Amino acid sequence: MNETLARYIPEHAVTPVFELIVANQVHLKIVNERVTRHGDYRKGIGGKHEITVNASLNKYRFLITLIHEISHLVAFEKFGRNIKPHGNEWKYTFQRMMVPFIRPEIFPGQLLPLLARHFRNPSASSDTDATLSLALKQFDAENDKNYVFELPYGSVFRIHNGKIFKKIALRTKRYECLEIKTGKIYLFNPNAEVELIPG
């Protein structure tokens, strides 16, 4: 298991993560990419704790995602199954479990202040923290995608499911985009990855 973990997370995180997996009796599955989520936790048949994480994540996002999912398990065990999945009990648990990993031996220096800020009040997804998400994305493998915030207004782009949109306007923190086929307006996070369609 340590050898497998070492392929997906930073070297100095392997032993403490392995200990968390053993202590919480986690059955970890590393799966092909799912666009809608980085990972998930469920209590399987016979009470087995199953966590899946996308294999395509860079090692820093993989670590954050894995601790995020283990925090669900720990919060449910400690506070009961009736808590909100991303409520205060989970936030408290995620903070406590993540803090020991926010160290320069594990994360690059430029990520440390962003992680410290994010974990004062962690959100359901690190993707909703645009600054942290963009900082993490610089460690992703090269791809031909653009971020919505980079595109000029009026640009036309495609998302993962093939739907085509036109970037219209900025509304507070997100961008209004018109779905070409239906004429409906959707809001996009600035760090959403899209494929620009040349004009």
N, C-alpha and C positions, 0 to 999 in steps of 0.2 A: 504493500500500500504506500509506503514512504517513497518508493521509486516512482510510482504513478503520480503522487502528489507533487513531487519535485519537477515534473514536466509541466505542471499547470500553475504553481504558485511560487513566490519568491523563496529562495533557499532557506533563509532564516525563519520562515514561517512554517516549514514542513513539520518539525517535531511538535510544536504546540498545537497545530491544527490536527495532526494525527491523534494526539492525546484527547482533544475535544471529540473527535469522531468515535474513539473507543469509549470514552467516559459516557457519551450519550447514546451509544449503540446505534450509530447512524449507518444506514446502508446507502453509500454514495454511488450515484450513477452519473457518468460524464457522457453527455448526449450530443448529437448533432444539433446545429443551431436552430433555435426557434426564434422567430422574429419578434414575437410579442413579449417574451420574457427571457431574463438571463438565467433564472433558476426557479425551483419550487420545492416546497416541503409538503409531504403528506404522511399521515399515519396509515400504513398499509394494513393488509389482512394480518391478523394475529398480533397487532400492536407494533409491527416493525416500522421504525422511523426511516422513511425513504426521502432522500434529497437528490434532486437532479440539478446539474449545472451544465451550461453550454460549453462544449469543448473549444469553441471559437473565441472565447473571451481572452483578452490579454491577462497576464498573470496577476496584475494588481486588481483588475475588475473581477477576476475569478475569485480571488481571496475575499474581497468585500462581499461578493454574492454568496459565497459559501458560508461566511460568518452570519450574513443576513438570514439565511435559511436555518442555520443551527439555532439562531436566536428565536425563531418562531417556535421551534421544538422546546427550547428551554423555558420560554415565556409561558407556553401552554402547560408544561409540566408544573411550573412554579405557581402560576396564577389561575389555572383552570382553563377549560376549553371554551368558556363563554366570553373571553376577552376579544376585543376587536383585533383583527390580524395585524394592523399597523397602528394600534392604539398606544397609550402611554406605557403600558407594561412591556410591550415589545420594544418601544423606543429605549426605555431604561435598560432592558436586557441587551439590546444591540450595542448601546453605548459601552456598557460594562465589558462586553465580550470583545469589542473592537479596539478599545483604548490600548491594550497591551501590544497590539500589532502596529500602532502608529509610531514607528521608530525609524531612524535613518538606515538601519541595517535591512529593513524590509521594503520601505517605500523611498523613491527618489526625493531628494530635498525639496524640489518645487511642488510636490504633492502634499507634503506634510502640513503646511498652514491651511490648505484647502480642506484636507481631511479633518483637521482639528475644528475648523469652523463648521463643517457639515455635521460632525458628530455631536455638536452642542444640542442639536435637535434634528436627528436623522429623519429623512423622508422615506416614503414607501419604496422609492426607487432613486438610486444615485443619478439617474438620467434627468430627474426633475431639477436637480441642482446643476444648472447649465455650465457654470464655471468649472465645477469639479468634473462634470461629464466630458467637457472639451479637453481638460487637462489629461484625463484618463485616455481619451481617444488618440492622443499623440503616440501612445504605446501600442496601438492596434497595428495589424499587418496592413501594408499598403492596399488601397482600393481606389476605384474610380468614382467614389461617391462625393457629393458636395453636402455642405450643411445649409439648411434653409436660410440662416442669417447671412450667408455669403452671397446669395443670389441677388441680382438686381431686381427691383420691383418690375413686374410684368413678365418675369421669367416663367417658363413652363417646365414642369418637372414630373417625374414618375416616382411613385413609392413602391415598396416591396410587393404589394398585391396587384400591381399593374395600373392602378388608378392614376389619372393625370390631373394635375392642378396648376393653377396660375397664382403666383405670389402677388397679393394685392396691397396689404397695409400692415403696419405694426400696431398692435393693440396692447398697451402696457408692456408685458414681457413676451407675448407670443405673437406669431404672424398669422394674419387672416389670409387664407388661400381659397380660391374658388375651384371647386371640382368642375372640370370642363363638361363632363357628360351630364351632370344633374343640375348644375347652377347653384349648388349648395355651398355655403361658406363653412370652412373648417379652420380650427386654430391649431397651429404647429409650434412645438417648442423650437427655439432657435437652433438647437443642436441636433434636430432630426436629420438623419442622413437620407438624402434623396439623389435621384439620378437626373441631371439636367438634360433636357431635350433641346438640342441646338435649334435656334430660330431660323 
